Amino acid sequence: MLTTNPFDQDAYGDKLREECGVFGVWGADTASAVVALGLHALQHRGQEAAGITSWDGHAFHSHRAQGHVAGNFDKDSVIRALAGRSAIGHVRYSTTGETALRNVQPLFAELASGGFAVAHNGNISNAMKLRKELNRRGSIFQSTSDTEVIIHLVATSSYRTLLDRFIDALKQIEGAYSLVCLTGEGILACRDPLGIRPLVMGRLGDTYIFASETVALDVVGATYIRSVEPGELIIVSDKGVRSHRPFADVRPRPCIFEHVYFARPDSIVDGSSVYSVRKQIGAELARENPVDADFVVPVPDSGVPAAIGYAQQSGIPFELGIIRSHYVGRTFIQPSDAVRHLGVKLKHNANSALIQGKKLVLIDDSIVRGTTSLKIVQMLREAGAREVHMRIASPPTRHSCFYGVDTPERAKLLAAQMDVAAMANYINADSLAFLSIDGLYRALGEDVREEAQPQYCDACFTGDYPTRLTDHEESEPADQLALLSERYA
């Protein structure tokens, strides 16, 4: 079984982690095989567990497992058991070191109206409050996932039709969600009113497909139709495609970090090429924070597009001063601090023949705890770099995310504890600079960030949260820790 640990910093870096990706198919021969391919393309969004639920016209079938899609859904026997022309799937990170199988999605329940499966990308910020109310009314939960709250709200709604019960449930939840749900009547796909988490719609012949990113459509040969709009609910069934708008119109605020890091560079997010935006981010970074250097060096792979943009804007040559191994999963248990310190070289190694005696501009997408930045700067110095000037292709990450991203508590965010000069000293860089928030918005084609009504959710940078954080605001300190440790997407 292949797994990675979100808190194993040596295994795959000190990064914020998107917790999940969703994929759904209606009307395809061997739908589960298409879903497995789509989930493979979304593997970067979640590597702790994967699951698929299918509908064959008579019964639902599920297979959920810890680990990667490959190794769990690459056997003919597994795909054959997931029979039917409709299926949904999910890949996820957990917010704790261990992923319990009961939390692996899609979650499934037999309701009065029939089977109901749900795959969720995001986080419900009032899930704890709703869960307590549902418990008092007699609901029995099988998981610690906030997603299960949706199932219970649908099950206990007093409305007559499944669609009305589903809408009733959505109107009671806060936070961020992109949902793909499977019933015997069709697939339901929706985004929260602010569109914080992404969801797109595609078509392959007569088959309709929903996915967290367009790259998953590309991989299965589907044509991108459009994004599911914020606040939109789409139903696909044998009767066709219907769109509903159950919420009042509000200005969308999609997650800005999709463009910085989460989405694959070959995806289109809200109409913009992620790769092009990241190059433009690098160009803005060069304009705002120039430095005299011999080479622009990315931290692979996340810093590569921004480093290309920085190099093109500055005229400083782009070079691969760090080489990444693509065969690193969870780091083995190391017997001592000395050996553990070497773990970063399992993933990254300095190209010493190139960088010896050179002044480097080191480009990365973000600094979270700072532990990996410290190790990489040290590695470059040990390989002979004369100067290391670090440039970050986003503003400082000073606040936790409550919308489905695995973020350390604020006390562990380096930028929340230090100013930029102190951070530079901590990571032992000759200089350190971040992209400004307005520079990030310019890279996305905006003239400026509108303070009164920001165009994106940028709470991790600004602390400007676009929704209520009921569980966080109303809970006691001990409960807040539980919220952080049990926040499953």
C-alpha positions as CSV (number, residue, x, y, z in Angstrom):
1,M,0.0,0.0,0.0
2,L,1.4,3.4,-1.0
3,T,0.7,6.2,1.5
4,T,2.1,9.5,2.5
5,N,1.9,11.2,5.9
6,P,0.8,14.9,5.9
7,F,3.0,15.6,8.9
8,D,6.1,13.8,7.5
9,Q,7.9,16.9,6.4
10,D,10.9,15.0,5.1
11,A,8.7,12.8,2.9
12,Y,7.3,15.4,0.7
13,G,7.9,18.8,2.0
14,D,6.6,21.5,4.2
15,K,3.5,22.4,2.2
16,L,-0.2,23.2,2.7
17,R,-2.2,20.2,1.5
18,E,-5.5,20.2,-0.3
19,E,-7.4,17.5,1.4
20,C,-9.4,15.9,-1.4
21,G,-10.5,15.6,-5.0
22,V,-13.8,14.4,-6.4
23,F,-14.8,12.8,-9.7
24,G,-18.2,11.6,-10.9
25,V,-19.6,9.9,-14.1
26,W,-23.1,9.3,-15.3
27,G,-23.9,7.1,-18.3
28,A,-20.6,5.3,-19.2
29,D,-19.8,1.7,-19.8
30,T,-17.6,0.5,-16.9
31,A,-18.0,3.9,-15.2
32,S,-15.8,2.9,-12.3
33,A,-12.9,2.4,-14.7
34,V,-13.3,6.0,-15.9
35,V,-13.6,7.2,-12.3
36,A,-10.4,5.4,-11.4
37,L,-8.5,7.1,-14.2
38,G,-9.9,10.5,-13.2
39,L,-8.9,9.9,-9.6
40,H,-5.4,9.0,-10.7
41,A,-5.2,12.5,-12.4
42,L,-6.4,14.0,-9.1
43,Q,-3.9,12.1,-6.9
44,H,-2.0,15.2,-6.0
45,R,-5.1,16.5,-4.1
46,G,-5.1,13.5,-1.8
47,Q,-2.8,10.6,-1.2
48,E,-4.0,9.0,2.1
49,A,-7.0,7.1,0.8
50,A,-9.3,6.6,-2.2
51,G,-12.8,5.2,-2.8
52,I,-15.3,4.6,-5.5
53,T,-19.1,3.9,-5.3
54,S,-21.1,2.7,-8.4
55,W,-24.7,2.1,-9.3
56,D,-25.7,-0.7,-11.7
57,G,-29.4,0.2,-11.9
58,H,-30.3,-2.2,-9.1
59,A,-27.7,-2.0,-6.4
60,F,-24.8,0.2,-5.2
61,H,-21.2,-1.1,-4.9
62,S,-18.4,0.4,-3.0
63,H,-14.7,-0.1,-2.6
64,R,-12.7,2.1,-0.3
65,A,-9.0,1.7,0.7
66,Q,-6.1,3.5,2.3
67,G,-3.3,4.5,0.0
68,H,-3.0,5.6,-3.6
69,V,-5.4,4.9,-6.5
70,A,-2.7,2.8,-8.1
71,G,-2.5,-0.4,-6.1
72,N,-6.1,-0.2,-5.0
73,F,-8.0,0.3,-8.3
74,D,-5.7,-1.2,-10.9
75,K,-7.1,-4.8,-10.6
76,D,-9.8,-6.0,-13.0
77,S,-11.6,-7.8,-10.2
78,V,-12.0,-4.6,-8.3
79,I,-13.4,-2.7,-11.3
80,R,-15.7,-5.5,-12.3
81,A,-17.1,-5.6,-8.7
82,L,-17.9,-1.9,-9.1
83,A,-20.5,-2.6,-11.8
84,G,-22.7,0.0,-13.4
85,R,-22.8,3.0,-15.8
86,S,-22.6,5.5,-13.0
87,A,-20.0,6.1,-10.3
88,I,-18.4,8.7,-8.1
89,G,-15.0,8.7,-6.5
90,H,-12.8,10.5,-4.0
91,V,-9.1,10.9,-3.0
92,R,-8.2,12.5,0.3
93,Y,-5.7,13.6,2.8
94,S,-6.4,13.2,6.5
95,T,-5.6,15.9,9.0
96,T,-4.1,13.3,11.3
97,G,-1.3,10.8,10.7
98,E,-3.7,7.8,10.5
99,T,-6.6,7.5,8.1
100,A,-9.5,5.4,9.5
101,L,-11.3,3.4,6.8
102,R,-14.7,4.6,8.2
103,N,-13.7,8.2,7.1
104,V,-12.7,7.2,3.6
105,Q,-15.2,8.5,1.0
106,P,-17.5,8.3,-0.8
107,L,-19.7,7.9,2.2
108,F,-22.9,5.8,1.6
109,A,-26.2,5.4,3.4
110,E,-29.5,3.8,2.7
111,L,-32.1,6.6,3.1
112,A,-35.9,6.2,3.0
113,S,-35.7,7.3,-0.7
114,G,-32.9,4.8,-1.5
115,G,-29.1,4.7,-1.6
116,F,-27.2,8.0,-1.3
117,A,-23.4,8.3,-1.7
118,V,-21.5,11.6,-1.3
119,A,-17.9,12.7,-2.1
120,H,-16.9,16.0,-0.6
121,N,-14.1,18.5,-1.2
122,G,-14.0,21.2,1.4
123,N,-14.8,21.7,5.1
124,I,-18.1,22.4,6.8
125,S,-17.3,25.1,9.4
126,N,-20.4,24.5,11.6
127,A,-20.2,20.7,11.4
128,M,-19.6,20.2,15.1
129,K,-22.6,22.3,16.1
130,L,-24.8,20.5,13.6
131,R,-23.5,17.1,14.7
132,K,-24.4,17.8,18.3
133,E,-27.9,18.9,17.3
134,L,-28.4,15.7,15.2
135,N,-27.1,13.5,18.0
136,R,-29.7,15.0,20.3
137,R,-32.3,14.2,17.8
138,G,-31.2,10.5,17.7
139,S,-28.8,10.4,14.7
140,I,-26.0,7.8,15.1
141,F,-22.8,8.7,13.3
142,Q,-20.5,6.1,11.8
143,S,-17.5,8.3,11.1
144,T,-15.8,11.4,12.4
145,S,-16.1,13.1,9.0
146,D,-17.9,16.4,8.7
147,T,-19.3,15.1,5.4
148,E,-21.5,12.6,7.2
149,V,-23.4,15.6,8.6
150,I,-24.8,16.2,5.1
151,I,-26.2,12.7,4.9
152,H,-28.0,13.0,8.3
153,L,-29.4,16.4,7.3
154,V,-30.8,14.9,4.1
155,A,-32.2,11.9,6.0
156,T,-33.9,14.0,8.6
157,S,-35.3,16.7,6.4
158,S,-39.1,17.0,6.4
159,Y,-39.3,17.9,2.7
160,R,-40.8,15.4,0.3
161,T,-38.5,15.0,-2.6
162,L,-34.8,14.0,-2.4
163,L,-33.9,17.3,-4.3
164,D,-35.7,19.4,-1.8
165,R,-34.2,17.5,1.2
166,F,-30.8,17.9,-0.3
167,I,-31.3,21.7,-0.8
168,D,-32.6,21.9,2.8
169,A,-29.4,20.3,4.0
170,L,-27.2,22.6,2.0
171,K,-28.9,25.7,3.4
172,Q,-28.0,24.6,7.0
173,I,-24.3,24.2,6.4
174,E,-21.6,26.8,6.4
175,G,-18.1,26.7,4.9
176,A,-16.7,25.3,1.7
177,Y,-17.9,22.4,-0.3
178,S,-17.9,20.9,-3.8
179,L,-20.1,17.8,-3.7
180,V,-20.7,15.0,-6.1
181,C,-23.5,12.7,-5.0
182,L,-24.8,9.5,-6.5
183,T,-28.4,8.2,-6.2
184,G,-30.4,5.7,-8.1
185,E,-32.0,8.6,-10.0
186,G,-28.9,10.5,-11.0
187,I,-25.8,12.5,-10.0
188,L,-26.1,15.7,-8.1
189,A,-23.1,18.1,-8.3
190,C,-22.8,21.4,-6.5
191,R,-20.5,24.1,-5.2
192,D,-21.0,26.4,-2.1
193,P,-22.4,29.9,-2.8
194,L,-18.9,31.4,-2.7
195,G,-17.4,28.8,-4.9
196,I,-14.4,28.4,-2.6
197,R,-13.6,24.8,-3.7
198,P,-13.5,24.1,-7.5
199,L,-15.7,21.8,-9.6
200,V,-15.9,21.4,-13.4
201,M,-18.2,19.7,-15.8
202,G,-17.2,17.8,-18.9
203,R,-18.6,15.4,-21.5
204,L,-17.4,12.3,-23.2
205,G,-19.9,11.3,-25.9
206,D,-23.2,10.9,-24.1
207,T,-21.5,10.6,-20.7
208,Y,-21.4,13.6,-18.3
209,I,-18.4,14.0,-15.9
210,F,-17.7,16.1,-12.9
211,A,-14.2,16.6,-11.5
212,S,-12.3,18.9,-9.1
213,E,-9.9,19.9,-12.0
214,T,-9.9,20.0,-15.8
215,V,-6.8,17.8,-15.9
216,A,-8.9,14.8,-14.9
217,L,-11.2,15.5,-17.9
218,D,-8.2,15.6,-20.1
219,V,-6.9,12.2,-18.9
220,V,-10.2,10.4,-19.6
221,G,-10.6,12.1,-23.0
222,A,-13.6,14.2,-22.0
223,T,-14.3,17.7,-23.3
224,Y,-14.4,20.5,-20.8
225,I,-17.9,22.2,-20.8
226,R,-17.6,24.7,-18.0
227,S,-17.2,25.2,-14.3
228,V,-20.0,24.4,-12.0
229,E,-21.0,27.9,-10.9
230,P,-20.8,29.0,-7.3
231,G,-24.1,28.2,-5.6
232,E,-25.2,26.0,-8.6
233,L,-26.7,22.6,-8.2
234,I,-26.6,20.4,-11.3
235,I,-28.6,17.1,-11.7
236,V,-27.7,14.6,-14.4
237,S,-30.0,11.7,-15.0
238,D,-31.4,9.7,-17.9
239,K,-33.9,12.5,-18.3
240,G,-31.1,15.0,-19.1
241,V,-29.3,17.8,-17.4
242,R,-31.0,20.3,-15.0
243,S,-29.5,23.3,-13.3
244,H,-30.8,24.8,-10.1
245,R,-29.9,28.0,-8.2
246,P,-31.2,27.5,-4.7
247,F,-29.1,30.3,-3.1
248,A,-29.3,34.0,-3.2
249,D,-26.6,35.5,-5.5
250,V,-23.4,36.6,-3.7
251,R,-20.1,37.6,-5.0
252,P,-17.9,34.5,-5.5
253,R,-14.7,34.1,-3.6
254,P,-12.9,31.0,-5.0
255,C,-9.7,29.8,-3.2
256,I,-6.7,31.9,-4.5
257,F,-4.3,29.1,-3.4
258,E,-5.6,26.9,-6.2
259,H,-3.6,29.1,-8.5
260,V,-0.6,29.3,-6.2
261,Y,-0.1,25.6,-5.5
262,F,-3.0,23.2,-5.2
263,A,-4.1,22.7,-8.8
264,R,-2.0,21.0,-11.3
265,P,-0.3,23.4,-13.7
266,D,-2.0,21.8,-16.7
267,S,-5.5,22.6,-15.3
268,I,-7.8,25.5,-16.0
269,V,-9.3,27.0,-12.9
270,D,-12.2,29.4,-13.2
271,G,-11.2,30.2,-16.8
272,S,-7.5,30.7,-16.2
273,S,-4.5,28.5,-17.1
274,V,-2.8,27.6,-13.8
275,Y,0.5,27.4,-15.6
276,S,0.2,30.9,-17.1
277,V,-0.9,32.4,-13.8
278,R,2.0,30.9,-12.0
279,K,4.5,32.2,-14.6
280,Q,2.8,35.7,-14.2
281,I,3.2,35.4,-10.5
282,G,6.9,34.8,-11.0
283,A,7.1,37.9,-13.2
284,E,5.3,40.0,-10.6
285,L,7.7,38.7,-8.0
286,A,10.7,39.7,-10.1
287,R,9.2,43.2,-10.5
288,E,8.6,43.7,-6.8
289,N,11.7,41.9,-5.5
290,P,14.6,42.0,-7.9
291,V,18.1,40.7,-6.8
292,D,21.5,40.4,-8.5
293,A,22.2,36.7,-9.1
294,D,23.7,34.2,-11.5
295,F,20.8,31.8,-11.7
296,V,17.1,31.5,-10.9
297,V,16.6,28.1,-9.2
298,P,13.2,26.6,-8.4
299,V,12.3,24.3,-5.5
300,P,10.9,21.5,-7.6
301,D,8.3,20.9,-8.6
302,S,6.0,23.5,-7.1
303,G,8.3,26.5,-7.7
304,V,9.1,25.7,-11.4
305,P,6.4,27.8,-13.3
306,A,7.0,30.9,-11.0
307,A,10.8,30.5,-11.4
308,I,10.4,30.5,-15.2
309,G,8.3,33.7,-15.0
310,Y,10.9,35.3,-12.6
311,A,13.7,34.4,-15.0
312,Q,12.0,35.7,-18.1
313,Q,11.1,39.0,-16.4
314,S,14.5,39.5,-14.7
315,G,16.7,38.2,-17.5
316,I,18.6,36.0,-15.1
317,P,19.1,32.4,-16.5
318,F,16.8,29.7,-15.3
319,E,18.6,26.6,-14.1
320,L,17.8,23.3,-12.3
321,G,20.0,23.8,-9.3
322,I,18.0,21.3,-7.3
323,I,17.1,17.8,-8.7
324,R,14.0,16.1,-7.3
325,S,13.6,12.3,-6.9
326,H,10.1,11.3,-8.0
327,Y,10.2,8.0,-6.2
328,V,9.8,9.1,-2.6
329,G,6.8,8.0,-0.6
330,R,6.7,7.9,3.2
331,T,10.2,8.3,4.6
332,F,11.4,5.2,6.4
333,I,11.6,5.4,10.2
334,Q,15.0,6.9,10.9
335,P,17.0,5.7,13.9
336,S,18.7,9.0,14.8
337,D,18.5,12.7,14.4
338,A,21.6,12.7,12.3
339,V,20.1,10.3,9.8
340,R,16.7,12.0,10.0
341,H,18.4,15.2,9.0
342,L,19.5,13.6,5.7
343,G,15.9,12.7,4.8
344,V,15.4,15.9,2.8
345,K,18.0,14.6,0.3
346,L,15.8,11.6,-0.5
347,K,13.6,14.1,-2.3
348,H,15.8,17.0,-3.2
349,N,19.5,17.1,-4.0
350,A,21.6,20.1,-5.0
351,N,23.2,20.2,-8.4
352,S,26.6,21.1,-7.0
353,A,28.5,21.2,-10.3
354,L,26.2,24.0,-11.5
355,I,25.7,26.1,-8.4
356,Q,29.2,26.0,-6.8
357,G,30.4,29.6,-6.3
358,K,27.1,31.1,-7.7
359,K,24.6,33.6,-6.4
360,L,21.1,32.0,-6.5
361,V,17.6,33.3,-6.5
362,L,15.6,30.4,-4.9
363,I,11.9,30.3,-5.9
364,D,9.2,28.4,-3.9
365,D,5.5,28.8,-3.8
366,S,5.1,29.3,0.0
367,I,6.7,29.0,3.4
368,V,4.5,27.2,6.0
369,R,6.5,26.0,9.0
370,G,9.9,26.9,7.4
371,T,11.5,23.6,8.2
372,T,12.0,22.5,4.6
373,S,13.1,26.0,3.4
374,L,15.8,25.9,6.1
375,K,17.0,22.5,5.0
376,I,17.1,23.4,1.3
377,V,19.0,26.7,1.9
378,Q,21.5,24.7,4.0
379,M,21.8,22.1,1.3
380,L,22.6,24.7,-1.3
381,R,25.2,26.3,0.9
382,E,26.8,23.0,1.6
383,A,26.9,22.4,-2.2
384,G,28.9,25.6,-2.6
385,A,26.4,28.3,-3.4
386,R,27.9,31.7,-2.6
387,E,24.6,33.5,-1.9
388,V,21.0,32.2,-1.6
389,H,18.3,34.8,-2.0
390,M,14.8,33.2,-1.4
391,R,11.8,34.6,-3.2
392,I,8.3,33.3,-2.4
393,A,5.6,33.3,-5.1
394,S,2.8,34.2,-2.6
395,P,2.2,36.5,0.4
396,P,3.2,35.2,3.8
397,T,0.9,32.5,5.1
398,R,-0.2,33.9,8.5
399,H,-3.6,32.3,9.1
400,S,-5.1,28.8,9.3
401,C,-7.6,27.6,6.7
402,F,-11.0,26.3,7.8
403,Y,-12.2,25.5,4.3
404,G,-10.8,22.0,3.6
405,V,-7.0,22.6,3.6
406,D,-4.7,20.8,5.9
407,T,-3.1,23.9,7.7
408,P,-1.1,23.8,10.9
409,E,-2.5,25.7,13.8
410,R,-1.5,29.4,13.6
411,A,1.2,29.0,16.3
412,K,3.1,26.7,13.9
413,L,3.0,29.1,10.9
414,L,6.4,30.8,10.6
415,A,5.0,34.0,9.2
416,A,2.5,34.3,12.1
417,Q,5.4,34.3,14.6
418,M,8.1,36.3,12.8
419,D,8.6,39.3,10.5
420,V,10.3,38.8,7.1
421,A,13.8,39.7,8.4
422,A,13.5,37.2,11.3
423,M,12.3,34.6,8.8
424,A,15.3,35.2,6.6
425,N,17.6,34.7,9.5
426,Y,15.7,31.6,10.6
427,I,16.1,29.9,7.2
428,N,19.7,31.2,6.8
429,A,19.0,33.0,3.5
430,D,20.9,36.1,2.4
431,S,17.6,37.7,1.7
432,L,13.9,36.8,1.7
433,A,11.0,38.4,0.0
434,F,7.3,37.5,-0.6
435,L,4.9,38.5,-3.4
436,S,2.5,41.2,-2.2
437,I,-1.2,40.5,-2.0
438,D,-1.8,43.1,-4.8
439,G,0.9,41.5,-6.9
440,L,-0.9,38.1,-6.6
441,Y,-4.1,39.7,-7.7
442,R,-2.4,41.4,-10.6
443,A,-1.1,38.0,-11.7
444,L,-4.7,36.9,-11.8
445,G,-5.7,39.7,-14.1
446,E,-7.1,42.0,-11.4
447,D,-6.1,45.6,-11.0
448,V,-6.1,45.5,-7.3
449,R,-7.6,43.5,-4.4
450,E,-10.9,45.1,-3.5
451,E,-10.8,45.5,0.2
452,A,-14.6,45.7,0.7
453,Q,-15.4,42.7,-1.4
454,P,-12.3,40.7,-2.3
455,Q,-12.5,38.7,-5.5
456,Y,-10.9,35.5,-3.9
457,C,-10.8,33.7,-0.6
458,D,-7.3,34.7,0.6
459,A,-7.9,34.2,4.3
460,C,-4.6,32.2,4.7
461,F,-2.8,35.4,3.8
462,T,-5.1,38.2,5.1
463,G,-7.2,36.6,7.8
464,D,-10.3,37.8,6.0
465,Y,-12.6,34.8,6.2
466,P,-15.6,34.9,3.9
467,T,-17.9,32.9,6.0
468,R,-18.7,32.4,9.7
469,L,-16.5,29.9,11.5
470,T,-19.1,28.7,14.0
471,D,-17.3,25.8,15.4
472,H,-14.1,27.7,15.8
473,E,-15.8,30.8,17.3
474,E,-18.2,29.0,19.7
475,S,-16.1,26.0,20.9
476,E,-13.9,25.9,24.0
477,P,-10.1,25.7,23.5
478,A,-10.1,21.9,23.9
479,D,-12.9,21.6,21.4
480,Q,-10.9,23.8,19.0
481,L,-8.0,21.4,19.1
482,A,-10.5,18.6,18.4
483,L,-11.8,20.6,15.4
484,L,-8.4,20.9,14.0
485,S,-7.4,17.3,14.5
486,E,-10.7,15.8,13.3
487,R,-11.3,18.1,10.4
488,Y,-11.9,15.6,7.5
489,A,-12.7,16.6,4.0
